[in-house]
Amino acid sequence: MMLTQMDRLAIYSVLCFITFCSLVIRSPDEMSIFALGGLIAAALGLWFELTNSPELEEEN
């Protein structure tokens, strides 16, 4: 089963939100490099999906 553009955007948005919340909730001395890396990776995936979105352009 292939994921649609909107499915991937929803997944990346949820991942960004979860990793951002995990960074905000923790104290600065407990900050995890994996959470920061996850936030950067999810943000890059979201940016990539939004810049290469012929499916979204067709809907407008």
Sequence and secondary structure as in RCSB ss.txt:
>XXXX:A:sequence
MMLTQMDRLAIYSVLCFITFCSLVIRSPDEMSIFALGGLIAAALGLWFELTNSPELEEEN
>XXXX:A:secstr
    HHHHHHHHHHHHHHHHHHHHHS GGG  HHHHHHHHHHHHHHHHHHHS HHHHHH 
